[in-house]
Amino acid sequence: MESNQQAWRMRFSYRNATMVVCFFNLVFALLLLRGFLAAAPSRGPGRGQPDPELMRYILESEEIRHAMEPLELIKRVRELEQDRYTEPEGVQPMVPKKTAAADLSKRLQDFRAMNDANNQKALEEWRKRKIERERARQRDTEKNETAAS
């Protein structure tokens, strides 16, 4: 009885089970590969040569695509890029921007100075009016005190 159990254990060991699973996986992979290769479309009698009508269609589409490329624009862009790289180093293209920035800065400073002068003038006028009102109020209070006595 024990010898029968030993024999069954030897037959169903992990090693044997792994071998069986690997064998089935290999068979299944081969069947899948065969199915994929058999389902690949065949090209007809030439098998290496595409249909002449298809070739003509492909060539026409390539010609149309090539005709649609903006060749003049591409050429002009390349010329501009070459001009940019061949400019002399002594010439600074940023000079107009620098002068514009300096001009703008000067105009802002002048505007601030003019604005400050206007603000100072308005402030002095307000102070004068305030002082005049205060003096008028003091005169009124003095008149009221003298009239009341």
Z-matrix of the N, CA and C atoms (Angstrom, degrees):
N
C 1 1.437
C 2 1.524 1 110.59
N 3 1.286 2 116.04 1 -46.46
C 4 1.458 3 120.37 2 178.67
C 5 1.515 4 111.31 3 -66.20
N 6 1.268 5 117.97 4 -31.83
C 7 1.468 6 120.27 5 179.60
C 8 1.531 7 110.54 6 -69.47
N 9 1.362 8 116.78 7 -33.47
C 10 1.471 9 119.53 8 175.79
C 11 1.531 10 110.93 9 -65.55
N 12 1.327 11 116.86 10 -41.59
C 13 1.469 12 120.29 11 179.05
C 14 1.523 13 110.66 12 -65.63
N 15 1.306 14 117.51 13 -38.27
C 16 1.466 15 121.54 14 177.41
C 17 1.518 16 110.30 15 -62.91
N 18 1.309 17 117.24 16 -41.38
C 19 1.462 18 121.40 17 -179.23
C 20 1.529 19 110.42 18 -65.15
N 21 1.356 20 116.69 19 -42.24
C 22 1.473 21 119.15 20 179.26
C 23 1.528 22 111.16 21 -66.64
N 24 1.317 23 116.14 22 -35.84
C 25 1.463 24 119.67 23 178.50
C 26 1.527 25 110.83 24 -65.88
N 27 1.306 26 117.28 25 -37.09
C 28 1.464 27 121.02 26 179.42
C 29 1.527 28 109.98 27 -67.57
N 30 1.328 29 116.71 28 -38.73
C 31 1.462 30 119.77 29 -178.70
C 32 1.527 31 111.35 30 -68.77
N 33 1.344 32 120.38 31 -38.14
C 34 1.458 33 124.40 32 -175.15
C 35 1.527 34 112.15 33 -106.90
N 36 1.293 35 116.76 34 45.71
C 37 1.464 36 119.84 35 176.71
C 38 1.536 37 108.94 36 -78.80
N 39 1.312 38 116.85 37 166.45
C 40 1.470 39 121.30 38 179.14
C 41 1.525 40 111.06 39 -62.90
N 42 1.302 41 115.41 40 -34.74
C 43 1.462 42 119.06 41 -179.89
C 44 1.521 43 110.26 42 -65.38
N 45 1.315 44 116.62 43 -45.47
C 46 1.464 45 120.11 44 180.00
C 47 1.529 46 110.92 45 -65.96
N 48 1.324 47 117.36 46 -40.35
C 49 1.463 48 120.74 47 179.12
C 50 1.533 49 110.17 48 -63.83
N 51 1.321 50 117.56 49 -39.52
C 52 1.464 51 121.34 50 177.60
C 53 1.515 52 110.83 51 -63.20
N 54 1.312 53 117.15 52 -41.90
C 55 1.469 54 121.42 53 179.02
C 56 1.527 55 110.57 54 -62.61
N 57 1.321 56 117.62 55 -41.77
C 58 1.462 57 121.07 56 -178.77
C 59 1.528 58 109.66 57 -65.95
N 60 1.333 59 117.67 58 -44.93
C 61 1.463 60 121.33 59 179.80
C 62 1.528 61 110.22 60 -62.85
N 63 1.316 62 118.17 61 -42.82
C 64 1.471 63 121.13 62 178.45
C 65 1.524 64 110.94 63 -62.84
N 66 1.325 65 117.42 64 -39.82
C 67 1.460 66 120.87 65 179.28
C 68 1.531 67 110.51 66 -62.68
N 69 1.344 68 116.97 67 -45.68
C 70 1.462 69 120.05 68 178.87
C 71 1.543 70 111.36 69 -64.77
N 72 1.321 71 117.15 70 -38.25
C 73 1.470 72 120.23 71 176.40
C 74 1.521 73 111.47 72 -62.14
N 75 1.307 74 117.15 73 -41.77
C 76 1.465 75 121.89 74 179.28
C 77 1.525 76 110.72 75 -64.40
N 78 1.335 77 116.90 76 -44.08
C 79 1.466 78 120.58 77 179.05
C 80 1.529 79 109.58 78 -63.63
N 81 1.307 80 117.42 79 -43.75
C 82 1.462 81 121.36 80 -179.96
C 83 1.534 82 111.20 81 -63.62
N 84 1.340 83 117.43 82 -41.39
C 85 1.467 84 120.84 83 178.58
C 86 1.520 85 110.82 84 -63.93
N 87 1.327 86 117.78 85 -40.45
C 88 1.466 87 120.45 86 178.27
C 89 1.526 88 111.21 87 -65.15
N 90 1.332 89 117.19 88 -39.57
C 91 1.459 90 119.87 89 177.40
C 92 1.533 91 111.41 90 -64.52
N 93 1.321 92 117.11 91 -41.37
C 94 1.462 93 120.28 92 177.48
C 95 1.524 94 111.32 93 -63.67
N 96 1.312 95 117.12 94 -43.60
C 97 1.460 96 121.42 95 179.09
C 98 1.519 97 111.08 96 -61.68
N 99 1.319 98 116.30 97 -42.31
C 100 1.469 99 120.48 98 178.24
C 101 1.525 100 110.45 99 -63.61
N 102 1.335 101 117.23 100 -40.39
C 103 1.459 102 121.12 101 178.91
C 104 1.527 103 111.91 102 -64.72
N 105 1.328 104 117.02 103 -40.92
C 106 1.464 105 119.64 104 178.54
C 107 1.517 106 111.67 105 -66.80
N 108 1.310 107 116.87 106 -41.12
C 109 1.464 108 119.85 107 -178.92
C 110 1.521 109 111.58 108 -71.36
N 111 1.313 110 117.74 109 -34.48
C 112 1.461 111 120.49 110 179.88
C 113 1.527 112 110.45 111 -72.38
N 114 1.328 113 118.03 112 -28.44
C 115 1.455 114 121.51 113 -178.51
C 116 1.524 115 112.10 114 -83.64
N 117 1.332 116 118.63 115 -6.14
C 118 1.464 117 121.31 116 179.45
C 119 1.521 118 108.98 117 -64.29
N 120 1.331 119 117.79 118 135.22
C 121 1.468 120 120.00 119 -176.80
C 122 1.527 121 111.28 120 -69.41
N 123 1.286 122 114.76 121 136.00
C 124 1.461 123 118.80 122 176.12
C 125 1.516 124 107.56 123 -92.86
N 126 1.312 125 117.91 124 150.80
C 127 1.456 126 122.31 125 -172.67
C 128 1.519 127 113.01 126 -92.78
N 129 1.209 128 118.59 127 5.44
C 130 1.467 129 119.10 128 178.42
C 131 1.520 130 111.17 129 102.41
N 132 1.333 131 116.10 130 -152.15
C 133 1.453 132 119.40 131 -172.21
C 134 1.527 133 113.41 132 -68.65
N 135 1.333 134 119.25 133 -38.79
C 136 1.458 135 120.52 134 -176.20
C 137 1.510 136 111.96 135 -76.38
N 138 1.280 137 117.65 136 -30.86
C 139 1.459 138 127.23 137 -179.55
C 140 1.517 139 113.70 138 58.28
N 141 1.287 140 121.89 139 -27.24
C 142 1.452 141 122.89 140 177.37
C 143 1.512 142 110.19 141 -113.32
N 144 1.317 143 116.95 142 -20.17
C 145 1.456 144 122.45 143 -177.60
C 146 1.529 145 109.72 144 -100.60
N 147 1.341 146 117.25 145 124.97
C 148 1.461 147 118.42 146 176.10
C 149 1.527 148 110.50 147 -74.55
N 150 1.280 149 115.10 148 165.67
C 151 1.459 150 122.45 149 -179.63
C 152 1.536 151 109.60 150 -61.21
N 153 1.340 152 119.19 151 135.56
C 154 1.473 153 120.44 152 -179.11
C 155 1.533 154 112.65 153 -60.67
N 156 1.315 155 116.74 154 -34.64
C 157 1.462 156 119.52 155 178.16
C 158 1.524 157 110.70 156 -65.67
N 159 1.334 158 116.55 157 -39.23
C 160 1.456 159 121.17 158 177.45
C 161 1.528 160 110.38 159 -65.54
N 162 1.327 161 117.14 160 -40.92
C 163 1.468 162 121.08 161 178.64
C 164 1.528 163 110.71 162 -62.35
N 165 1.332 164 116.88 163 -42.29
C 166 1.456 165 120.75 164 179.46
C 167 1.535 166 110.03 165 -63.95
N 168 1.328 167 116.43 166 -41.05
C 169 1.466 168 121.26 167 178.23
C 170 1.532 169 110.31 168 -61.78
N 171 1.330 170 116.88 169 -43.26
C 172 1.468 171 121.30 170 179.85
C 173 1.523 172 110.31 171 -63.81
N 174 1.337 173 117.06 172 -45.27
C 175 1.465 174 120.43 173 -179.63
C 176 1.530 175 111.56 174 -63.91
N 177 1.331 176 116.97 175 -40.96
C 178 1.465 177 119.92 176 178.17
C 179 1.528 178 111.40 177 -63.22
N 180 1.322 179 116.54 178 -41.13
C 181 1.463 180 119.34 179 -179.76
C 182 1.530 181 110.81 180 -66.40
N 183 1.340 182 117.15 181 -37.16
C 184 1.462 183 119.70 182 177.09
C 185 1.523 184 110.94 183 -66.34
N 186 1.345 185 117.50 184 -39.61
C 187 1.464 186 120.66 185 178.36
C 188 1.527 187 110.73 186 -64.42
N 189 1.314 188 116.87 187 -41.95
C 190 1.467 189 120.54 188 179.08
C 191 1.523 190 110.28 189 -63.74
N 192 1.327 191 116.65 190 -44.07
C 193 1.462 192 120.33 191 179.71
C 194 1.529 193 110.42 192 -62.95
N 195 1.337 194 116.56 193 -40.84
C 196 1.461 195 120.54 194 179.23
C 197 1.533 196 110.65 195 -66.75
N 198 1.328 197 117.26 196 -37.13
C 199 1.466 198 120.94 197 179.42
C 200 1.529 199 111.29 198 -68.74
N 201 1.324 200 117.87 199 -26.44
C 202 1.463 201 121.51 200 -178.09
C 203 1.525 202 112.83 201 -81.87
N 204 1.328 203 118.57 202 -9.96
C 205 1.458 204 120.82 203 -179.68
C 206 1.528 205 109.56 204 -69.85
N 207 1.321 206 117.89 205 134.94
C 208 1.472 207 120.83 206 179.62
C 209 1.531 208 110.43 207 -80.09
N 210 1.315 209 116.89 208 79.13
C 211 1.461 210 121.53 209 -174.44
C 212 1.526 211 112.20 210 -63.70
N 213 1.334 212 117.41 211 -40.70
C 214 1.461 213 119.78 212 -179.32
C 215 1.527 214 110.87 213 -64.93
N 216 1.316 215 116.04 214 -39.72
C 217 1.458 216 119.82 215 178.78
C 218 1.524 217 110.82 216 -65.14
N 219 1.312 218 116.32 217 -42.87
C 220 1.465 219 120.44 218 178.97
C 221 1.522 220 109.93 219 -62.03
N 222 1.336 221 116.36 220 -42.70
C 223 1.462 222 120.92 221 -179.95
C 224 1.529 223 110.30 222 -63.09
N 225 1.331 224 116.88 223 -42.08
C 226 1.465 225 120.87 224 -179.44
C 227 1.528 226 111.40 225 -66.46
N 228 1.322 227 116.55 226 -39.03
C 229 1.469 228 120.44 227 177.94
C 230 1.519 229 110.01 228 -63.35
N 231 1.318 230 117.15 229 -41.98
C 232 1.474 231 120.10 230 178.33
C 233 1.526 232 111.05 231 -63.24
N 234 1.339 233 116.62 232 -40.73
C 235 1.463 234 119.45 233 177.73
C 236 1.522 235 110.92 234 -62.16
N 237 1.322 236 116.40 235 -42.62
C 238 1.463 237 119.65 236 179.37
C 239 1.523 238 111.63 237 -64.59
N 240 1.319 239 116.49 238 -38.78
C 241 1.464 240 119.67 239 177.66
C 242 1.517 241 110.52 240 -64.31
N 243 1.324 242 117.52 241 -41.35
C 244 1.463 243 120.39 242 178.61
C 245 1.523 244 110.38 243 -65.94
N 246 1.331 245 117.69 244 -40.04
C 247 1.460 246 120.51 245 177.64
C 248 1.518 247 110.90 246 -62.62
N 249 1.300 248 116.40 247 -38.20
C 250 1.460 249 120.06 248 -179.83
C 251 1.523 250 110.99 249 -64.83
N 252 1.329 251 116.54 250 -38.87
C 253 1.456 252 119.82 251 -178.56
C 254 1.522 253 112.52 252 -79.52
N 255 1.324 254 118.33 253 -19.78
C 256 1.461 255 120.63 254 -177.95
C 257 1.520 256 112.70 255 -100.12
N 258 1.334 257 119.70 256 8.65
C 259 1.459 258 121.47 257 178.10
C 260 1.522 259 109.76 258 -65.83
N 261 1.329 260 117.46 259 142.01
C 262 1.468 261 119.30 260 177.20
C 263 1.526 262 110.08 261 -66.12
N 264 1.330 263 114.22 262 147.96
C 265 1.459 264 118.82 263 -175.57
C 266 1.523 265 112.43 264 -74.90
N 267 1.339 266 117.95 265 -21.00
C 268 1.458 267 121.31 266 -179.50
C 269 1.516 268 112.67 267 -69.09
N 270 1.306 269 118.20 268 -27.61
C 271 1.460 270 121.99 269 -178.78
C 272 1.521 271 108.83 270 -84.27
N 273 1.314 272 115.15 271 128.18
C 274 1.462 273 119.44 272 178.97
C 275 1.521 274 108.80 273 -107.40
N 276 1.321 275 117.01 274 114.08
C 277 1.461 276 118.49 275 -178.57
C 278 1.527 277 113.12 276 -71.69
N 279 1.314 278 118.45 277 -11.34
C 280 1.455 279 121.41 278 -177.09
C 281 1.531 280 112.24 279 -86.73
N 282 1.338 281 118.79 280 -1.74
C 283 1.457 282 121.88 281 -176.62
C 284 1.525 283 111.89 282 -58.34
N 285 1.337 284 120.43 283 -47.29
C 286 1.470 285 118.51 284 178.77
C 287 1.522 286 112.66 285 -59.36
N 288 1.307 287 116.53 286 -36.54
C 289 1.460 288 118.86 287 179.31
C 290 1.527 289 110.18 288 -68.34
N 291 1.334 290 116.22 289 -38.61
C 292 1.458 291 119.04 290 -179.95
C 293 1.522 292 110.54 291 -66.02
N 294 1.331 293 117.07 292 -42.69
C 295 1.464 294 118.85 293 179.60
C 296 1.525 295 110.39 294 -67.53
N 297 1.318 296 116.87 295 -36.94
C 298 1.464 297 119.77 296 177.71
C 299 1.525 298 110.03 297 -64.49
N 300 1.330 299 116.37 298 -40.06
C 301 1.465 300 119.77 299 179.27
C 302 1.525 301 110.36 300 -67.02
N 303 1.337 302 116.85 301 -40.56
C 304 1.461 303 119.73 302 178.71
C 305 1.524 304 110.42 303 -65.43
N 306 1.325 305 116.95 304 -41.38
C 307 1.461 306 121.21 305 178.71
C 308 1.528 307 110.75 306 -62.19
N 309 1.314 308 115.69 307 -44.00
C 310 1.461 309 120.01 308 179.13
C 311 1.525 310 110.98 309 -63.90
N 312 1.328 311 116.76 310 -40.78
C 313 1.457 312 120.51 311 178.78
C 314 1.529 313 110.73 312 -63.24
N 315 1.333 314 116.96 313 -42.67
C 316 1.462 315 120.89 314 179.21
C 317 1.524 316 110.64 315 -63.56
N 318 1.331 317 116.48 316 -43.55
C 319 1.460 318 119.91 317 179.25
C 320 1.525 319 111.35 318 -61.81
N 321 1.346 320 116.51 319 -39.28
C 322 1.468 321 119.56 320 178.33
C 323 1.523 322 111.13 321 -65.01
N 324 1.330 323 116.94 322 -41.49
C 325 1.465 324 119.68 323 179.10
C 326 1.527 325 110.89 324 -64.17
N 327 1.338 326 116.43 325 -41.93
C 328 1.465 327 119.62 326 177.65
C 329 1.527 328 110.50 327 -62.64
N 330 1.323 329 116.38 328 -41.81
C 331 1.457 330 120.64 329 179.61
C 332 1.523 331 110.60 330 -62.85
N 333 1.335 332 116.12 331 -41.70
C 334 1.470 333 119.42 332 178.95
C 335 1.523 334 110.75 333 -64.52
N 336 1.331 335 115.87 334 -42.08
C 337 1.463 336 118.96 335 -179.94
C 338 1.526 337 110.04 336 -63.06
N 339 1.324 338 116.90 337 -45.08
C 340 1.456 339 120.66 338 179.09
C 341 1.529 340 110.25 339 -64.23
N 342 1.319 341 115.89 340 -40.94
C 343 1.459 342 120.72 341 179.68
C 344 1.524 343 110.01 342 -65.68
N 345 1.348 344 117.29 343 -40.81
C 346 1.461 345 120.52 344 178.04
C 347 1.528 346 110.44 345 -63.51
N 348 1.334 347 117.02 346 -40.45
C 349 1.469 348 120.00 347 179.13
C 350 1.526 349 110.07 348 -63.46
N 351 1.317 350 117.07 349 -43.38
C 352 1.471 351 120.25 350 178.16
C 353 1.520 352 110.85 351 -63.19
N 354 1.330 353 116.41 352 -40.86
C 355 1.469 354 119.78 353 178.88
C 356 1.526 355 110.71 354 -64.37
N 357 1.323 356 117.50 355 -41.94
C 358 1.465 357 120.81 356 179.53
C 359 1.533 358 110.70 357 -62.60
N 360 1.328 359 115.34 358 -42.80
C 361 1.463 360 119.88 359 179.99
C 362 1.527 361 110.73 360 -62.53
N 363 1.329 362 116.44 361 -45.27
C 364 1.463 363 120.54 362 179.46
C 365 1.520 364 110.84 363 -64.08
N 366 1.341 365 117.03 364 -38.96
C 367 1.461 366 120.86 365 179.50
C 368 1.528 367 111.03 366 -64.57
N 369 1.317 368 117.74 367 -41.61
C 370 1.465 369 120.62 368 179.16
C 371 1.530 370 111.03 369 -66.16
N 372 1.315 371 117.89 370 -40.02
C 373 1.466 372 120.50 371 177.32
C 374 1.523 373 110.60 372 -62.87
N 375 1.328 374 117.14 373 -40.30
C 376 1.465 375 120.77 374 179.18
C 377 1.523 376 110.34 375 -64.35
N 378 1.332 377 116.75 376 -41.50
C 379 1.469 378 120.38 377 179.10
C 380 1.525 379 110.53 378 -63.21
N 381 1.350 380 116.46 379 -43.20
C 382 1.467 381 119.79 380 179.72
C 383 1.521 382 110.49 381 -61.06
N 384 1.341 383 116.77 382 -45.09
C 385 1.469 384 119.60 383 179.22
C 386 1.517 385 111.12 384 -63.02
N 387 1.327 386 116.61 385 -39.83
C 388 1.466 387 120.41 386 -179.76
C 389 1.529 388 110.06 387 -64.77
N 390 1.336 389 116.33 388 -42.79
C 391 1.467 390 120.02 389 179.74
C 392 1.527 391 109.74 390 -64.86
N 393 1.347 392 116.80 391 -41.93
C 394 1.468 393 120.13 392 178.92
C 395 1.522 394 110.88 393 -62.46
N 396 1.326 395 117.98 394 -42.21
C 397 1.471 396 120.67 395 178.05
C 398 1.523 397 110.86 396 -62.93
N 399 1.333 398 115.87 397 -40.84
C 400 1.464 399 119.65 398 -179.85
C 401 1.530 400 110.06 399 -64.61
N 402 1.329 401 117.05 400 -42.76
C 403 1.468 402 120.70 401 178.76
C 404 1.533 403 110.50 402 -63.78
N 405 1.352 404 115.70 403 -40.80
C 406 1.467 405 119.17 404 179.14
C 407 1.523 406 109.82 405 -64.62
N 408 1.304 407 117.98 406 -39.16
C 409 1.462 408 121.43 407 178.59
C 410 1.531 409 110.45 408 -65.31
N 411 1.345 410 117.03 409 -40.39
C 412 1.465 411 119.97 410 178.60
C 413 1.532 412 110.31 411 -64.96
N 414 1.356 413 117.71 412 -40.55
C 415 1.460 414 120.86 413 178.23
C 416 1.526 415 110.80 414 -62.32
N 417 1.360 416 114.78 415 -41.47
C 418 1.463 417 118.52 416 179.27
C 419 1.525 418 110.90 417 -63.84
N 420 1.319 419 117.28 418 -42.27
C 421 1.470 420 119.52 419 179.63
C 422 1.528 421 110.47 420 -66.80
N 423 1.347 422 118.29 421 -36.58
C 424 1.465 423 120.50 422 178.06
C 425 1.530 424 110.20 423 -67.29
N 426 1.338 425 117.26 424 -40.19
C 427 1.466 426 120.74 425 178.25
C 428 1.521 427 110.52 426 -63.55
N 429 1.356 428 115.75 427 -40.95
C 430 1.460 429 119.39 428 179.90
C 431 1.529 430 110.63 429 -66.36
N 432 1.326 431 117.43 430 -36.77
C 433 1.463 432 120.57 431 180.00
C 434 1.534 433 110.43 432 -69.69
N 435 1.323 434 115.61 433 -41.87
C 436 1.468 435 118.15 434 -179.91
C 437 1.529 436 110.96 435 -70.40
N 438 1.315 437 117.94 436 -34.18
C 439 1.455 438 120.75 437 179.35
C 440 1.524 439 109.92 438 -72.88
N 441 1.308 440 117.75 439 -32.55
C 442 1.453 441 121.35 440 -179.01
C 443 1.523 442 110.35 441 -75.06
N 444 1.285 443 121.40 442 -25.65
C 445 1.442 444 121.48 443 -178.36
C 446 1.465 445 113.23 444 -86.27
